[in-house]
Amino acid sequence: MKKTPISHADEWLKGMESTIRNNGDIVATIQSFSFNGSATITKNWEGIPYLYNEFWTARQRQGHSIHEISYRACFKPQLPSFFIDLLTDPGDSVYDPFMGRGTTPIQAAIMGRRSVGSDANPLSALLVRPRLSAPKIDEVSHRLREIDWTFTESVRDDLLVFYHIDTLRQIHALRRYITERIQTGQFDRVDDWIRMVAINRLTGHSPGFFSVYTLPPNQAVSIDAQAKINFKRGQVPEARSVSAIIHKKTRTLLSDASFVTIDPLLYVCPSHSTPQIATGSIDLVVTSPPFLDIVQYAQDNWLRCWFAGLEVAQDSIAMYRKVEDWCAFINATFLELARTVRSGGYIAFEVGEVRKGKIELDKHVIEAIKDLPFNPIAVIVNVQEFTKTANCWGVSNNSSGTNTNRIVLCQRK
């Protein structure tokens, strides 16, 4: 008899753990779920089931406020939440070797798991670490009042295309304060938090940022490009209060309930070399690697890196245009994961569509790991946009990868 799909995520997630622990049939468990009441459509490729449905969306549950930090190519917290609920118990270790803004390690902490994360970009750790040890709003308020916001030295004049002179002086004053606190050994988690929020507020397209109208905060344009934006829009930077903006954003980030982190581990290192992570210590990996469509992480974050005093070489961050090079990179990553993930542990490896669906990265992932100690379980295709006809949105609209997350789910032998 065909089972009627469960239509409410929370109800399904509540009963998931016992189902999997009892019968071990992960595929059948996922097939039983539907966020919107439509049956999961199953296809097969070389014996591996492809499961099409709406498994998570921004509407499934409100993401925790502390996630709201911008970074290029990040996924929604509902994605790691789905697999953390499905495949781990409280206290288990959840790891992301491409942690970016930290969606996976932070969601893991919110759900009572141990957070482990790494990224080749040192900016990533500056965005993630403070949110795993968040201060109280009163601590931030007090510290902001203590900072000397005056700055009478020379400023970086080329940045006046982004900032009013008074705002730029405040930014310089904050950079000076952070540098002095680090040099004198006084830098603490409150300072770490303030730096993180400031990094996220440097540029944007609303009065909630330090800058005049520009691109979103995760993609700073060049000086020349900003000058053109200013000319086209007929705009000049207005004076903004750096302290007030940091305080307001802090209130937003801390507006949801606090959570306790379990000994988080964060590293700056490439995905194929993580000697700091103990062998067999990871229960679940939820991650998304760089795709073939090149994202200029160093270039897009040049202003953030300037503020934080970081020098990030673009070639230190994985970028590949050729499929064979990308597959070699994936193979090297999984080879290291074969060491760090325990026997019986899981990897949920998200790859999106590239080059208008002409290249199916999920199949290349499966090919890249065929000689490694992993068993592919399924490819879970989360449909982002769909019509009322399940067959249309489940297959036709997404056969080329358009509007989907494709997660290769595998288990360590």
C-alpha positions, -999 to +999 in steps of 0.1 A: +000+000+000+013+034-009+019+055+022+005+090+024+033+115+027+035+134+059+028+171+052+043+189+083+080+191+087+081+193+125+058+163+129+080+143+105+113+154+121+100+145+155+096+108+146+125+105+122+152+095+146+135+064+160+125+053+124+161+054+112+175+039+143+150+010+141+151+000+104+181+019+091+163+027+059+172+063+053+158+064+017+124+052+028+123+076+056+131+106+034+106+093+008+079+094+034+083+132+039+068+161+020+068+196+032+038+206+010+019+173+009+032+162-025+047+127-028+084+124-033+093+115-068+121+089-071+143+083-101+174+062-103+209+067-118+232+037-118+213+022-089+214+054-068+180+068-060+173+105-068+146+119-045+127+150-057+106+170-033+104+202-012+123+190+018+132+224+032+125+260+024+128+294+040+092+290+051+098+256+068+108+273+100+122+307+108+160+306+108+176+317+140+184+354+140+221+348+146+225+334+111+219+368+095+255+375+083+261+379+046+287+358+027+290+347-009+273+314-020+259+304+014+230+281+019+200+285+042+201+270+077+172+248+069+195+226+048+219+215+076+190+215+101+173+188+079+204+165+080+213+172+116+178+162+127+179+132+104+213+117+111+227+128+145+220+128+182+226+157+207+263+159+214+274+145+181+301+164+161+289+182+129+316+195+105+318+218+075+352+220+056+339+249+036+321+267+064+320+302+048+297+323+071+293+293+094+257+281+087+264+245+095+285+249+126+262+275+140+231+255+133+248+225+148+254+245+180+218+257+181+206+221+179+229+209+207+256+193+186+294+200+187+304+224+160+335+218+139+344+240+109+372+250+087+378+272+057+408+283+036+396+319+039+407+334+072+378+359+070+354+330+076+367+323+111+362+360+120+326+358+110+319+324+127+338+324+160+321+354+176+286+339+170+295+307+188+305+327+219+281+356+217+282+383+244+252+399+260+237+430+244+246+450+276+283+440+272+283+452+237+266+485+246+291+491+274+321+484+252+309+506+224+306+535+249+342+528+259+357+531+224+374+564+215+357+572+182+378+602+174+404+600+147+426+629+137+452+611+116+451+607+079+424+586+065+423+564+034+410+590+010+400+566-018+373+551+005+354+584+005+335+570-025+318+547+001+318+568+033+312+603+046+344+617+061+330+615+096+320+579+091+354+570+077+371+585+107+350+563+130+359+532+109+396+541+112+391+546+150+376+512+153+404+496+134+429+513+156+410+502+187+409+466+176+446+466+167+456+480+200+435+455+219+451+427+201+486+440+206+481+445+243+465+411+249+432+427+259+412+416+229+382+395+241+350+380+229+331+413+230+358+429+208+356+399+186+318+404+182+321+441+175+347+434+148+324+407+133+294+430+131+315+459+117+328+436+090+293+428+080+281+464+080+309+479+059+289+482+027+254+476+016+223+491+001+204+506+030+210+530+059+217+500+081+253+500+066+281+524+071+283+531+033+264+550+007+242+528-015+263+500-031+262+463-038+252+438-010+277+434+018+291+402+005+303+417-027+323+449-023+328+467-057+360+484-066+368+521-059+362+530-096+330+509-098+316+527-067+324+561-082+304+551-113+275+540-090+276+573-072+276+593-105+248+572-120+226+576-089+236+612-082+244+602-046+270+613-021+278+594+012+259+605+042+272+606+078+264+574+097+271+564+133+292+533+133+285+527+169+247+530+165+247+507+135+267+480+153+244+483+183+213+479+161+226+449+142+237+433+175+202+436+188+189+419+156+214+391+157+207+384+194+169+387+192+163+350+193+170+327+223+206+321+233+222+287+230+251+268+246+280+257+224+298+224+230+335+230+227+335+244+191+365+237+169+373+262+141+403+261+118+418+281+089+430+254+065+422+238+031+396+210+030+422+183+020+445+190+049+430+192+084+455+175+108+439+194+137+408+173+134+411+139+152+407+107+131+372+093+133+359+122+154+332+135+130+296+121+130+282+142+102+295+165+075+271+190+059+289+212+033+289+228-001+322+232-020+331+259-045+314+251-078+328+254-114+312+289-116+340+309-102+333+331-071+360+357-064+360+354-027+392+374-021+382+401-046+346+404-034+358+407+002+387+431-003+371+458+018+363+434+046+399+421+045+413+457+046+393+464+077+403+432+094+439+435+084+439+403+064+458+395+033+439+368+014+455+355-018+428+345-043+448+313-053+446+301-017+408+296-022+398+267-044+386+277-078+384+253-108+370+258-143+377+223-157+356+194-145+386+171-142+404+196-119+373+200-098+369+163-095+405+159-083+398+186-057+367+168-045+385+135-044+413+150-022+386+165+001+368+132+005+401+114+010+407+136+041+370+131+052+376+094+050+401+099+078+381+123+100+346+108+096+339+078+118+328+045+104+290+047+100+291+085+099+275+105+071+283+132+045+257+155+030+275+171+001+255+199-016+262+209-052+241+232-072+235+236-109+262+250-131+264+261-167+226+259-171+224+223-161+248+210-187+271+197-160+256+176-133+280+179-104+263+154-083+272+126-107+308+138-108+309+137-070+297+101-070+324+093-097+351+111-077+345+090-045+339+056-061+373+042-049+370+057-014+354+041+016+320+057+012+286+042+001+264+066-018+229+064-003+209+088-024+209+122-041+183+144-025+170+171-048+154+199-029+131+218-052+130+255-047+103+265-072+075+244-084+040+244-100+009+228-086+015+197-106+039+175-087+052+157-118+060+190-135+079+206-106+094+174-094+109+163-128+105+186-157+114+219-141+144+204-123+157+178-147+185+202-157+192+213-121+174+246-122+163+260-089+175+230-068+199+220-042+214+186-050+228+168-020+249+137-024+243+117+008+268+090+015+280+069+045+315+061+057+320+024+055 
